[in-house]
Structure formats: C-alpha cells, structure tokens
C-alpha cells in the first residue's frame, strides 16, 4: 500500500527543491533551525573520516533531525529526505567556504584537474532509514586569476560545496562529468527515485 505521496525535505537548498519538482515529488520544507531542543547536525568531519563516510553520515543525521522535527511538532508522518554534498580532491574534503579567500583557494585547487563530488541521500520514516551514495568525477578547465575573480564577484560560491555551482556560471569551467549531473548539483535523481519508491512513493 502506498504511503501518502508527499515527503518532507530537510534542506533549505533551492537546488534540491527544484530537482524534486523536476521528477514530480510533492514535498514540504522542514526549517530545522526552528525546532526547539532539536539535535544539531554539526557539519565537521571526524579526524581521519573519509569523504564518502562523512557525506553519508551528514545525510543520515539530517534525515534523523528532520524526523525528530516531525515528532516534536506533531506533524503528519511523511517520510523525511536529507541530503549532503561534498567535493573531494587529493583525499581532502572541500565543504562550503565561509569567506571569499577560502573560496578562491578552493577554485585554484580545482583548476585544471579532476575532483570528485559525493552526494548522499537518506530517507527516514519511523524507525526505518535507507541511504544511497552518488559519486561523480568532474574535470575543471584551467582557471586564471581573472576568471576566478570574476566568478567570485557573482557571489555564486556562497553555500556551495567546493565553492561552485555546476548549474550556474561555473558550468563554463567544467570540461567533463563522469557520473550524475544532478548529483553534482546536490540531489542525484536516479538514487533519490529509488529511495522514494522503496518507501512506497510512486515516482
């Protein structure tokens, strides 16, 4: 029997909202910061934690935090989807830059070479949680100082893992993608649809 054809999205990402709409998923956004007594999701890797382990842990914690919000607010018990994306280069995790100089350093590091983008998606409904990982390889063209400076002026790097958004102006930097384009954006649609079908939603 199908559960109600609606989910909660435990993310403020406009990209994830747009991608869910693209595949016809009905959802409500859970503003987790407004939950009193909620479990905080601290987006800091543990010492020695691999990028793939970290991103999966973050997605699972976000889904769990969302489910806690459902209980705390006595909301209708729809499945909760959490997701997280990180960029990995030379084994190092590049998260979201806090300041412009940090973003500049990230883009210089990615210039003219290949990196990996990992996005994990977790869905929780009651005590059940399922998770999938999407990993893609992305190759950047060589970026000169002027190109990087112009990109930083747009502010597009804010809130973006690795300091770029492939669906935005940084798409011009990408020579090749091996994997899921939507996964690089922040929500791999194939993996997401598999998870939602596993919870009884018709996609």
mmCIF file of the C-alpha atoms, coordinates in Angstrom:
data_MODEL
# 
_entry.id   MODEL 
# 
loop_
_atom_site.group_PDB 
_atom_site.id 
_atom_site.type_symbol 
_atom_site.label_atom_id 
_atom_site.label_alt_id 
_atom_site.label_comp_id 
_atom_site.label_asym_id 
_atom_site.label_entity_id 
_atom_site.label_seq_id 
_atom_site.pdbx_PDB_ins_code 
_atom_site.Cartn_x 
_atom_site.Cartn_y 
_atom_site.Cartn_z 
_atom_site.occupancy 
_atom_site.B_iso_or_equiv 
_atom_site.pdbx_formal_charge 
_atom_site.auth_seq_id 
_atom_site.auth_comp_id 
_atom_site.auth_asym_id 
_atom_site.auth_atom_id 
_atom_site.pdbx_PDB_model_num 
ATOM 1   C CA . UNK A 1 1   ? 0.000  0.000  0.000   1.00 0.00 ? 1   UNK A CA 1 
ATOM 2   C CA . UNK A 1 2   ? 1.347  3.443  -0.898  1.00 0.00 ? 2   UNK A CA 1 
ATOM 3   C CA . UNK A 1 3   ? 2.104  5.932  1.818   1.00 0.00 ? 3   UNK A CA 1 
ATOM 4   C CA . UNK A 1 4   ? 0.871  9.473  1.231   1.00 0.00 ? 4   UNK A CA 1 
ATOM 5   C CA . UNK A 1 5   ? 2.569  10.839 -1.882  1.00 0.00 ? 5   UNK A CA 1 
ATOM 6   C CA . UNK A 1 6   ? 4.342  13.640 -0.046  1.00 0.00 ? 6   UNK A CA 1 
ATOM 7   C CA . UNK A 1 7   ? 7.644  13.958 1.785   1.00 0.00 ? 7   UNK A CA 1 
ATOM 8   C CA . UNK A 1 8   ? 9.462  16.451 3.962   1.00 0.00 ? 8   UNK A CA 1 
ATOM 9   C CA . UNK A 1 9   ? 12.711 17.925 2.682   1.00 0.00 ? 9   UNK A CA 1 
ATOM 10  C CA . UNK A 1 10  ? 15.207 18.514 5.488   1.00 0.00 ? 10  UNK A CA 1 
ATOM 11  C CA . UNK A 1 11  ? 17.155 21.076 3.460   1.00 0.00 ? 11  UNK A CA 1 
ATOM 12  C CA . UNK A 1 12  ? 16.933 24.762 2.611   1.00 0.00 ? 12  UNK A CA 1 
ATOM 13  C CA . UNK A 1 13  ? 18.629 24.197 -0.763  1.00 0.00 ? 13  UNK A CA 1 
ATOM 14  C CA . UNK A 1 14  ? 16.753 25.771 -3.665  1.00 0.00 ? 14  UNK A CA 1 
ATOM 15  C CA . UNK A 1 15  ? 18.579 23.366 -5.993  1.00 0.00 ? 15  UNK A CA 1 
ATOM 16  C CA . UNK A 1 16  ? 17.161 20.341 -4.179  1.00 0.00 ? 16  UNK A CA 1 
ATOM 17  C CA . UNK A 1 17  ? 13.683 21.835 -4.244  1.00 0.00 ? 17  UNK A CA 1 
ATOM 18  C CA . UNK A 1 18  ? 13.923 22.383 -7.999  1.00 0.00 ? 18  UNK A CA 1 
ATOM 19  C CA . UNK A 1 19  ? 15.223 18.855 -8.601  1.00 0.00 ? 19  UNK A CA 1 
ATOM 20  C CA . UNK A 1 20  ? 12.414 17.248 -6.585  1.00 0.00 ? 20  UNK A CA 1 
ATOM 21  C CA . UNK A 1 21  ? 9.891  19.291 -8.565  1.00 0.00 ? 21  UNK A CA 1 
ATOM 22  C CA . UNK A 1 22  ? 11.560 18.100 -11.764 1.00 0.00 ? 22  UNK A CA 1 
ATOM 23  C CA . UNK A 1 23  ? 10.617 14.487 -11.012 1.00 0.00 ? 23  UNK A CA 1 
ATOM 24  C CA . UNK A 1 24  ? 7.178  15.346 -9.691  1.00 0.00 ? 24  UNK A CA 1 
ATOM 25  C CA . UNK A 1 25  ? 7.740  14.836 -5.963  1.00 0.00 ? 25  UNK A CA 1 
ATOM 26  C CA . UNK A 1 26  ? 5.381  16.735 -3.667  1.00 0.00 ? 26  UNK A CA 1 
ATOM 27  C CA . UNK A 1 27  ? 7.160  17.995 -0.558  1.00 0.00 ? 27  UNK A CA 1 
ATOM 28  C CA . UNK A 1 28  ? 7.171  20.428 2.323   1.00 0.00 ? 28  UNK A CA 1 
ATOM 29  C CA . UNK A 1 29  ? 10.403 22.029 3.535   1.00 0.00 ? 29  UNK A CA 1 
ATOM 30  C CA . UNK A 1 30  ? 11.299 21.474 7.191   1.00 0.00 ? 30  UNK A CA 1 
ATOM 31  C CA . UNK A 1 31  ? 13.033 24.566 8.673   1.00 0.00 ? 31  UNK A CA 1 
ATOM 32  C CA . UNK A 1 32  ? 15.117 22.584 11.157  1.00 0.00 ? 32  UNK A CA 1 
ATOM 33  C CA . UNK A 1 33  ? 16.674 25.591 12.876  1.00 0.00 ? 33  UNK A CA 1 
ATOM 34  C CA . UNK A 1 34  ? 13.240 26.467 14.251  1.00 0.00 ? 34  UNK A CA 1 
ATOM 35  C CA . UNK A 1 35  ? 12.914 23.203 16.184  1.00 0.00 ? 35  UNK A CA 1 
ATOM 36  C CA . UNK A 1 36  ? 13.317 23.743 19.917  1.00 0.00 ? 36  UNK A CA 1 
ATOM 37  C CA . UNK A 1 37  ? 15.545 21.115 21.527  1.00 0.00 ? 37  UNK A CA 1 
ATOM 38  C CA . UNK A 1 38  ? 16.465 19.608 18.198  1.00 0.00 ? 38  UNK A CA 1 
ATOM 39  C CA . UNK A 1 39  ? 19.546 17.506 17.586  1.00 0.00 ? 39  UNK A CA 1 
ATOM 40  C CA . UNK A 1 40  ? 22.177 19.720 15.991  1.00 0.00 ? 40  UNK A CA 1 
ATOM 41  C CA . UNK A 1 41  ? 23.857 18.499 12.815  1.00 0.00 ? 41  UNK A CA 1 
ATOM 42  C CA . UNK A 1 42  ? 27.475 19.609 13.102  1.00 0.00 ? 42  UNK A CA 1 
ATOM 43  C CA . UNK A 1 43  ? 28.938 19.588 9.601   1.00 0.00 ? 43  UNK A CA 1 
ATOM 44  C CA . UNK A 1 44  ? 32.530 18.883 10.574  1.00 0.00 ? 44  UNK A CA 1 
ATOM 45  C CA . UNK A 1 45  ? 34.377 15.690 9.560   1.00 0.00 ? 45  UNK A CA 1 
ATOM 46  C CA . UNK A 1 46  ? 35.754 13.455 12.268  1.00 0.00 ? 46  UNK A CA 1 
ATOM 47  C CA . UNK A 1 47  ? 39.533 13.045 12.373  1.00 0.00 ? 47  UNK A CA 1 
ATOM 48  C CA . UNK A 1 48  ? 40.530 10.703 9.561   1.00 0.00 ? 48  UNK A CA 1 
ATOM 49  C CA . UNK A 1 49  ? 36.958 10.365 8.278   1.00 0.00 ? 49  UNK A CA 1 
ATOM 50  C CA . UNK A 1 50  ? 36.785 9.611  4.549   1.00 0.00 ? 50  UNK A CA 1 
ATOM 51  C CA . UNK A 1 51  ? 34.762 11.962 2.362   1.00 0.00 ? 51  UNK A CA 1 
ATOM 52  C CA . UNK A 1 52  ? 32.261 9.242  1.437   1.00 0.00 ? 52  UNK A CA 1 
ATOM 53  C CA . UNK A 1 53  ? 31.757 8.285  5.094   1.00 0.00 ? 53  UNK A CA 1 
ATOM 54  C CA . UNK A 1 54  ? 31.346 11.914 6.125   1.00 0.00 ? 54  UNK A CA 1 
ATOM 55  C CA . UNK A 1 55  ? 28.764 12.770 3.463   1.00 0.00 ? 55  UNK A CA 1 
ATOM 56  C CA . UNK A 1 56  ? 26.709 9.677  4.269   1.00 0.00 ? 56  UNK A CA 1 
ATOM 57  C CA . UNK A 1 57  ? 26.799 10.457 7.981   1.00 0.00 ? 57  UNK A CA 1 
ATOM 58  C CA . UNK A 1 58  ? 25.643 14.024 7.301   1.00 0.00 ? 58  UNK A CA 1 
ATOM 59  C CA . UNK A 1 59  ? 22.733 12.914 5.113   1.00 0.00 ? 59  UNK A CA 1 
ATOM 60  C CA . UNK A 1 60  ? 21.641 10.373 7.723   1.00 0.00 ? 60  UNK A CA 1 
ATOM 61  C CA . UNK A 1 61  ? 21.887 12.915 10.555  1.00 0.00 ? 61  UNK A CA 1 
ATOM 62  C CA . UNK A 1 62  ? 19.860 15.461 8.585   1.00 0.00 ? 62  UNK A CA 1 
ATOM 63  C CA . UNK A 1 63  ? 17.131 12.918 7.867   1.00 0.00 ? 63  UNK A CA 1 
ATOM 64  C CA . UNK A 1 64  ? 17.097 11.879 11.523  1.00 0.00 ? 64  UNK A CA 1 
ATOM 65  C CA . UNK A 1 65  ? 16.967 15.504 12.640  1.00 0.00 ? 65  UNK A CA 1 
ATOM 66  C CA . UNK A 1 66  ? 14.048 16.047 10.289  1.00 0.00 ? 66  UNK A CA 1 
ATOM 67  C CA . UNK A 1 67  ? 12.204 13.057 11.690  1.00 0.00 ? 67  UNK A CA 1 
ATOM 68  C CA . UNK A 1 68  ? 12.789 14.444 15.192  1.00 0.00 ? 68  UNK A CA 1 
ATOM 69  C CA . UNK A 1 69  ? 11.164 17.674 13.987  1.00 0.00 ? 69  UNK A CA 1 
ATOM 70  C CA . UNK A 1 70  ? 8.148  15.747 12.699  1.00 0.00 ? 70  UNK A CA 1 
ATOM 71  C CA . UNK A 1 71  ? 7.703  14.166 16.123  1.00 0.00 ? 71  UNK A CA 1 
ATOM 72  C CA . UNK A 1 72  ? 8.374  17.381 18.045  1.00 0.00 ? 72  UNK A CA 1 
ATOM 73  C CA . UNK A 1 73  ? 5.818  19.352 16.033  1.00 0.00 ? 73  UNK A CA 1 
ATOM 74  C CA . UNK A 1 74  ? 3.279  16.525 15.835  1.00 0.00 ? 74  UNK A CA 1 
ATOM 75  C CA . UNK A 1 75  ? 3.257  16.810 12.050  1.00 0.00 ? 75  UNK A CA 1 
ATOM 76  C CA . UNK A 1 76  ? 1.753  14.340 9.628   1.00 0.00 ? 76  UNK A CA 1 
ATOM 77  C CA . UNK A 1 77  ? 4.184  11.445 9.437   1.00 0.00 ? 77  UNK A CA 1 
ATOM 78  C CA . UNK A 1 78  ? 5.501  11.743 5.891   1.00 0.00 ? 78  UNK A CA 1 
ATOM 79  C CA . UNK A 1 79  ? 8.988  10.382 5.043   1.00 0.00 ? 79  UNK A CA 1 
ATOM 80  C CA . UNK A 1 80  ? 11.868 12.819 5.588   1.00 0.00 ? 80  UNK A CA 1 
ATOM 81  C CA . UNK A 1 81  ? 14.616 13.251 2.987   1.00 0.00 ? 81  UNK A CA 1 
ATOM 82  C CA . UNK A 1 82  ? 18.053 14.550 3.974   1.00 0.00 ? 82  UNK A CA 1 
ATOM 83  C CA . UNK A 1 83  ? 20.997 15.070 1.641   1.00 0.00 ? 83  UNK A CA 1 
ATOM 84  C CA . UNK A 1 84  ? 24.557 16.321 1.747   1.00 0.00 ? 84  UNK A CA 1 
ATOM 85  C CA . UNK A 1 85  ? 27.198 17.083 -0.877  1.00 0.00 ? 85  UNK A CA 1 
ATOM 86  C CA . UNK A 1 86  ? 30.968 17.382 -0.579  1.00 0.00 ? 86  UNK A CA 1 
ATOM 87  C CA . UNK A 1 87  ? 33.802 17.901 -3.022  1.00 0.00 ? 87  UNK A CA 1 
ATOM 88  C CA . UNK A 1 88  ? 36.906 15.756 -2.623  1.00 0.00 ? 88  UNK A CA 1 
ATOM 89  C CA . UNK A 1 89  ? 40.335 16.455 -4.070  1.00 0.00 ? 89  UNK A CA 1 
ATOM 90  C CA . UNK A 1 90  ? 43.566 14.677 -3.093  1.00 0.00 ? 90  UNK A CA 1 
ATOM 91  C CA . UNK A 1 91  ? 41.625 12.944 -0.333  1.00 0.00 ? 91  UNK A CA 1 
ATOM 92  C CA . UNK A 1 92  ? 40.687 16.289 1.243   1.00 0.00 ? 92  UNK A CA 1 
ATOM 93  C CA . UNK A 1 93  ? 37.081 17.369 1.804   1.00 0.00 ? 93  UNK A CA 1 
ATOM 94  C CA . UNK A 1 94  ? 36.097 20.756 0.410   1.00 0.00 ? 94  UNK A CA 1 
ATOM 95  C CA . UNK A 1 95  ? 32.920 21.955 2.078   1.00 0.00 ? 95  UNK A CA 1 
ATOM 96  C CA . UNK A 1 96  ? 31.196 25.315 1.821   1.00 0.00 ? 96  UNK A CA 1 
ATOM 97  C CA . UNK A 1 97  ? 33.626 28.243 2.005   1.00 0.00 ? 97  UNK A CA 1 
ATOM 98  C CA . UNK A 1 98  ? 32.968 30.677 4.836   1.00 0.00 ? 98  UNK A CA 1 
ATOM 99  C CA . UNK A 1 99  ? 34.740 33.630 3.208   1.00 0.00 ? 99  UNK A CA 1 
ATOM 100 C CA . UNK A 1 100 ? 35.828 34.769 -0.252  1.00 0.00 ? 100 UNK A CA 1 
ATOM 101 C CA . UNK A 1 101 ? 39.523 33.988 0.244   1.00 0.00 ? 101 UNK A CA 1 
ATOM 102 C CA . UNK A 1 102 ? 38.641 30.424 1.199   1.00 0.00 ? 102 UNK A CA 1 
ATOM 103 C CA . UNK A 1 103 ? 36.528 30.100 -1.959  1.00 0.00 ? 103 UNK A CA 1 
ATOM 104 C CA . UNK A 1 104 ? 39.394 31.481 -4.049  1.00 0.00 ? 104 UNK A CA 1 
ATOM 105 C CA . UNK A 1 105 ? 41.790 28.904 -2.606  1.00 0.00 ? 105 UNK A CA 1 
ATOM 106 C CA . UNK A 1 106 ? 39.330 26.107 -3.408  1.00 0.00 ? 106 UNK A CA 1 
ATOM 107 C CA . UNK A 1 107 ? 38.886 27.192 -7.022  1.00 0.00 ? 107 UNK A CA 1 
ATOM 108 C CA . UNK A 1 108 ? 42.640 27.450 -7.511  1.00 0.00 ? 108 UNK A CA 1 
ATOM 109 C CA . UNK A 1 109 ? 42.974 23.935 -6.151  1.00 0.00 ? 109 UNK A CA 1 
ATOM 110 C CA . UNK A 1 110 ? 40.319 22.602 -8.553  1.00 0.00 ? 110 UNK A CA 1 
ATOM 111 C CA . UNK A 1 111 ? 41.704 24.469 -11.579 1.00 0.00 ? 111 UNK A CA 1 
ATOM 112 C CA . UNK A 1 112 ? 42.886 22.300 -14.472 1.00 0.00 ? 112 UNK A CA 1 
ATOM 113 C CA . UNK A 1 113 ? 42.275 18.966 -12.814 1.00 0.00 ? 113 UNK A CA 1 
ATOM 114 C CA . UNK A 1 114 ? 39.770 16.337 -11.805 1.00 0.00 ? 114 UNK A CA 1 
ATOM 115 C CA . UNK A 1 115 ? 37.936 16.109 -8.500  1.00 0.00 ? 115 UNK A CA 1 
ATOM 116 C CA . UNK A 1 116 ? 35.124 14.027 -7.067  1.00 0.00 ? 116 UNK A CA 1 
ATOM 117 C CA . UNK A 1 117 ? 31.689 15.147 -5.947  1.00 0.00 ? 117 UNK A CA 1 
ATOM 118 C CA . UNK A 1 118 ? 29.881 12.919 -3.464  1.00 0.00 ? 118 UNK A CA 1 
ATOM 119 C CA . UNK A 1 119 ? 26.197 13.356 -2.655  1.00 0.00 ? 119 UNK A CA 1 
ATOM 120 C CA . UNK A 1 120 ? 24.439 11.118 -0.157  1.00 0.00 ? 120 UNK A CA 1 
ATOM 121 C CA . UNK A 1 121 ? 20.667 10.919 0.151   1.00 0.00 ? 121 UNK A CA 1 
ATOM 122 C CA . UNK A 1 122 ? 18.876 9.470  3.192   1.00 0.00 ? 122 UNK A CA 1 
ATOM 123 C CA . UNK A 1 123 ? 15.162 8.905  3.760   1.00 0.00 ? 123 UNK A CA 1 
ATOM 124 C CA . UNK A 1 124 ? 13.683 8.176  7.182   1.00 0.00 ? 124 UNK A CA 1 
ATOM 125 C CA . UNK A 1 125 ? 10.131 7.125  8.020   1.00 0.00 ? 125 UNK A CA 1 
ATOM 126 C CA . UNK A 1 126 ? 9.558  5.979  11.571  1.00 0.00 ? 126 UNK A CA 1 
ATOM 127 C CA . UNK A 1 127 ? 12.433 3.746  12.659  1.00 0.00 ? 127 UNK A CA 1 
ATOM 128 C CA . UNK A 1 128 ? 13.372 2.879  9.092   1.00 0.00 ? 128 UNK A CA 1 
ATOM 129 C CA . UNK A 1 129 ? 16.149 4.716  7.270   1.00 0.00 ? 129 UNK A CA 1 
ATOM 130 C CA . UNK A 1 130 ? 17.573 3.989  3.821   1.00 0.00 ? 130 UNK A CA 1 
ATOM 131 C CA . UNK A 1 131 ? 20.580 5.704  2.261   1.00 0.00 ? 131 UNK A CA 1 
ATOM 132 C CA . UNK A 1 132 ? 22.290 5.880  -1.126  1.00 0.00 ? 132 UNK A CA 1 
ATOM 133 C CA . UNK A 1 133 ? 25.556 7.456  -2.260  1.00 0.00 ? 133 UNK A CA 1 
ATOM 134 C CA . UNK A 1 134 ? 26.282 9.019  -5.652  1.00 0.00 ? 134 UNK A CA 1 
ATOM 135 C CA . UNK A 1 135 ? 29.891 9.777  -6.604  1.00 0.00 ? 135 UNK A CA 1 
ATOM 136 C CA . UNK A 1 136 ? 30.882 11.637 -9.769  1.00 0.00 ? 136 UNK A CA 1 
ATOM 137 C CA . UNK A 1 137 ? 34.143 12.779 -11.311 1.00 0.00 ? 137 UNK A CA 1 
ATOM 138 C CA . UNK A 1 138 ? 34.332 16.354 -12.561 1.00 0.00 ? 138 UNK A CA 1 
ATOM 139 C CA . UNK A 1 139 ? 37.176 17.886 -14.555 1.00 0.00 ? 139 UNK A CA 1 
ATOM 140 C CA . UNK A 1 140 ? 37.750 21.643 -14.492 1.00 0.00 ? 140 UNK A CA 1 
ATOM 141 C CA . UNK A 1 141 ? 39.495 23.645 -17.174 1.00 0.00 ? 141 UNK A CA 1 
ATOM 142 C CA . UNK A 1 142 ? 42.493 25.704 -16.122 1.00 0.00 ? 142 UNK A CA 1 
ATOM 143 C CA . UNK A 1 143 ? 41.267 28.895 -14.466 1.00 0.00 ? 143 UNK A CA 1 
ATOM 144 C CA . UNK A 1 144 ? 43.326 32.066 -14.486 1.00 0.00 ? 144 UNK A CA 1 
ATOM 145 C CA . UNK A 1 145 ? 43.211 34.668 -11.734 1.00 0.00 ? 145 UNK A CA 1 
ATOM 146 C CA . UNK A 1 146 ? 40.902 36.987 -13.692 1.00 0.00 ? 146 UNK A CA 1 
ATOM 147 C CA . UNK A 1 147 ? 38.370 34.216 -14.353 1.00 0.00 ? 147 UNK A CA 1 
ATOM 148 C CA . UNK A 1 148 ? 38.334 33.219 -10.692 1.00 0.00 ? 148 UNK A CA 1 
ATOM 149 C CA . UNK A 1 149 ? 37.967 36.843 -9.552  1.00 0.00 ? 149 UNK A CA 1 
ATOM 150 C CA . UNK A 1 150 ? 35.044 37.459 -11.900 1.00 0.00 ? 150 UNK A CA 1 
ATOM 151 C CA . UNK A 1 151 ? 33.305 34.336 -10.648 1.00 0.00 ? 151 UNK A CA 1 
ATOM 152 C CA . UNK A 1 152 ? 33.802 35.294 -7.018  1.00 0.00 ? 152 UNK A CA 1 
ATOM 153 C CA . UNK A 1 153 ? 32.266 38.701 -7.737  1.00 0.00 ? 153 UNK A CA 1 
ATOM 154 C CA . UNK A 1 154 ? 28.970 36.961 -8.560  1.00 0.00 ? 154 UNK A CA 1 
ATOM 155 C CA . UNK A 1 155 ? 28.733 35.544 -5.031  1.00 0.00 ? 155 UNK A CA 1 
ATOM 156 C CA . UNK A 1 156 ? 27.578 32.259 -6.525  1.00 0.00 ? 156 UNK A CA 1 
ATOM 157 C CA . UNK A 1 157 ? 30.115 30.349 -4.445  1.00 0.00 ? 157 UNK A CA 1 
ATOM 158 C CA . UNK A 1 158 ? 28.264 31.105 -1.205  1.00 0.00 ? 158 UNK A CA 1 
ATOM 159 C CA . UNK A 1 159 ? 26.733 27.988 0.337   1.00 0.00 ? 159 UNK A CA 1 
ATOM 160 C CA . UNK A 1 160 ? 28.236 25.734 -2.342  1.00 0.00 ? 160 UNK A CA 1 
ATOM 161 C CA . UNK A 1 161 ? 30.480 22.735 -1.658  1.00 0.00 ? 161 UNK A CA 1 
ATOM 162 C CA . UNK A 1 162 ? 33.824 23.299 -3.361  1.00 0.00 ? 162 UNK A CA 1 
ATOM 163 C CA . UNK A 1 163 ? 32.860 26.960 -3.937  1.00 0.00 ? 163 UNK A CA 1 
ATOM 164 C CA . UNK A 1 164 ? 30.972 26.381 -7.180  1.00 0.00 ? 164 UNK A CA 1 
ATOM 165 C CA . UNK A 1 165 ? 27.566 25.545 -8.651  1.00 0.00 ? 165 UNK A CA 1 
ATOM 166 C CA . UNK A 1 166 ? 27.698 23.440 -11.806 1.00 0.00 ? 166 UNK A CA 1 
ATOM 167 C CA . UNK A 1 167 ? 24.223 24.625 -12.834 1.00 0.00 ? 167 UNK A CA 1 
ATOM 168 C CA . UNK A 1 168 ? 25.339 28.257 -12.643 1.00 0.00 ? 168 UNK A CA 1 
ATOM 169 C CA . UNK A 1 169 ? 28.179 30.248 -14.153 1.00 0.00 ? 169 UNK A CA 1 
ATOM 170 C CA . UNK A 1 170 ? 30.728 27.678 -13.052 1.00 0.00 ? 170 UNK A CA 1 
ATOM 171 C CA . UNK A 1 171 ? 29.226 25.331 -15.619 1.00 0.00 ? 171 UNK A CA 1 
ATOM 172 C CA . UNK A 1 172 ? 31.573 27.079 -18.060 1.00 0.00 ? 172 UNK A CA 1 
ATOM 173 C CA . UNK A 1 173 ? 34.543 25.706 -16.095 1.00 0.00 ? 173 UNK A CA 1 
ATOM 174 C CA . UNK A 1 174 ? 33.532 22.048 -16.468 1.00 0.00 ? 174 UNK A CA 1 
ATOM 175 C CA . UNK A 1 175 ? 35.253 20.103 -19.229 1.00 0.00 ? 175 UNK A CA 1 
ATOM 176 C CA . UNK A 1 176 ? 33.784 16.718 -18.359 1.00 0.00 ? 176 UNK A CA 1 
ATOM 177 C CA . UNK A 1 177 ? 31.465 14.976 -15.915 1.00 0.00 ? 177 UNK A CA 1 
ATOM 178 C CA . UNK A 1 178 ? 31.589 11.239 -15.335 1.00 0.00 ? 178 UNK A CA 1 
ATOM 179 C CA . UNK A 1 179 ? 28.571 10.374 -13.204 1.00 0.00 ? 179 UNK A CA 1 
ATOM 180 C CA . UNK A 1 180 ? 25.356 12.105 -12.156 1.00 0.00 ? 180 UNK A CA 1 
ATOM 181 C CA . UNK A 1 181 ? 24.922 15.738 -13.193 1.00 0.00 ? 181 UNK A CA 1 
ATOM 182 C CA . UNK A 1 182 ? 22.034 16.132 -10.752 1.00 0.00 ? 182 UNK A CA 1 
ATOM 183 C CA . UNK A 1 183 ? 24.214 14.513 -8.092  1.00 0.00 ? 183 UNK A CA 1 
ATOM 184 C CA . UNK A 1 184 ? 26.840 17.205 -8.636  1.00 0.00 ? 184 UNK A CA 1 
ATOM 185 C CA . UNK A 1 185 ? 24.047 19.770 -8.266  1.00 0.00 ? 185 UNK A CA 1 
ATOM 186 C CA . UNK A 1 186 ? 23.145 18.278 -4.903  1.00 0.00 ? 186 UNK A CA 1 
ATOM 187 C CA . UNK A 1 187 ? 20.476 15.599 -5.394  1.00 0.00 ? 187 UNK A CA 1 
ATOM 188 C CA . UNK A 1 188 ? 21.076 12.544 -7.621  1.00 0.00 ? 188 UNK A CA 1 
ATOM 189 C CA . UNK A 1 189 ? 17.648 11.985 -9.139  1.00 0.00 ? 189 UNK A CA 1 
ATOM 190 C CA . UNK A 1 190 ? 18.134 8.326  -10.017 1.00 0.00 ? 190 UNK A CA 1 
ATOM 191 C CA . UNK A 1 191 ? 19.196 7.387  -6.489  1.00 0.00 ? 191 UNK A CA 1 
ATOM 192 C CA . UNK A 1 192 ? 16.524 9.608  -4.965  1.00 0.00 ? 192 UNK A CA 1 
ATOM 193 C CA . UNK A 1 193 ? 13.767 7.985  -7.007  1.00 0.00 ? 193 UNK A CA 1 
ATOM 194 C CA . UNK A 1 194 ? 14.955 4.507  -5.971  1.00 0.00 ? 194 UNK A CA 1 
ATOM 195 C CA . UNK A 1 195 ? 14.828 5.517  -2.309  1.00 0.00 ? 195 UNK A CA 1 
ATOM 196 C CA . UNK A 1 196 ? 11.382 7.078  -2.554  1.00 0.00 ? 196 UNK A CA 1 
ATOM 197 C CA . UNK A 1 197 ? 9.976  4.057  -4.362  1.00 0.00 ? 197 UNK A CA 1 
ATOM 198 C CA . UNK A 1 198 ? 11.371 1.889  -1.576  1.00 0.00 ? 198 UNK A CA 1 
ATOM 199 C CA . UNK A 1 199 ? 9.144  3.865  0.798   1.00 0.00 ? 199 UNK A CA 1 
ATOM 200 C CA . UNK A 1 200 ? 6.088  3.357  -1.379  1.00 0.00 ? 200 UNK A CA 1 
ATOM 201 C CA . UNK A 1 201 ? 6.012  6.625  -3.292  1.00 0.00 ? 201 UNK A CA 1 
ATOM 202 C CA . UNK A 1 202 ? 5.217  6.284  -6.978  1.00 0.00 ? 202 UNK A CA 1 
ATOM 203 C CA . UNK A 1 203 ? 7.791  8.287  -8.944  1.00 0.00 ? 203 UNK A CA 1 
# 
